[in-house]
Amino acid sequence: MSTSNTGLADTLITHFDRALRTLVPGSVTAARQNPATAACNNQLDARDSKQSAGLMRINHTGEVCAQALYQGQSLTARLPEVRLSMEQAAAEEIDHLHWCEARLEELDSQPSIFNPLWYGMSYGLGALAGLAGDKWSLGFVAETEHQVCEHLNEHLHRLPETDSKSKAILEQMLIDEAKHATMAETAGAADLPRACKKSMRFMAGLMKQIVYRI
């Protein structure tokens, strides 16, 4: 086997390992302290608990998709610095994944059963974006993060007023996602066509409707 083929095989094995860690509950740990730790642990009634669980399940699936997107893009990124940025962003998103998973457990709920499907689709989209060229791949990251920030703001308003723990998590996630968008733009992200942005919003909306319930 040639050196290039060996390198690709090693990368794919690493990506498969990360996919398993992303999809199997309890397989990842956060590098930073969970923001919810310092928040008030208010008791939620059944209705509020269900609302929070549905929203946090959406956010957890969003982080599953983020892991897949960044891994897919790092696979096909041309410039080493772009590939490194993708890998660093994916590492930071692991914190979000762990925090959302922990909150779901506290709410006596669980991640979406469709996460493997969302992961596979997102990985493929990330790889295709990388093949289109680094500026388009970065543009895809920037637009994704902008849309994520929009839905995080929406969820902060939809969460029950007494759910301080979920709010603390989403507030920190909002800061981090905005930073990732800025990182992509600074690195030379291209502005995606309007049709592409609308398609991304449509797919995200469909995913949220499904994941909120299952």
Sequence and secondary structure as in RCSB ss.txt:
>XXXX:A:sequence
MSTSNTGLADTLITHFDRALRTLVPGSVTAARQNPATAACNNQLDARDSKQSAGLMRINHTGEVCAQALYQGQSL
TARLPEVRLSMEQAAAEEIDHLHWCEARLEELDSQPSIFNPLWYGMSYGLGALAGLAGDKWSLGFVAETEHQVCE
HLNEHLHRLPETDSKSKAILEQMLIDEAKHATMAETAGAADLPRACKKSMRFMAGLMKQIVYRI
>XXXX:A:secstr
  HHHHHHHHHHHHHHHHHHHHHSTT    SS  GGGGS      HHHHHHHHHHHHHHHHHHHHHHHHHHHHHH
H SSHHHHHHHHHHHHHHHHHHHHHHHHHHHTT    TTHHHHHHHHHHHHHHHHHT HHHHHHHHHHHHHHHHH
HHHHHHHHS TT HHHHHHHHHHHHHHHHHHHHHHHTT     HHHHHHHHHHHHHHHHHHHH 
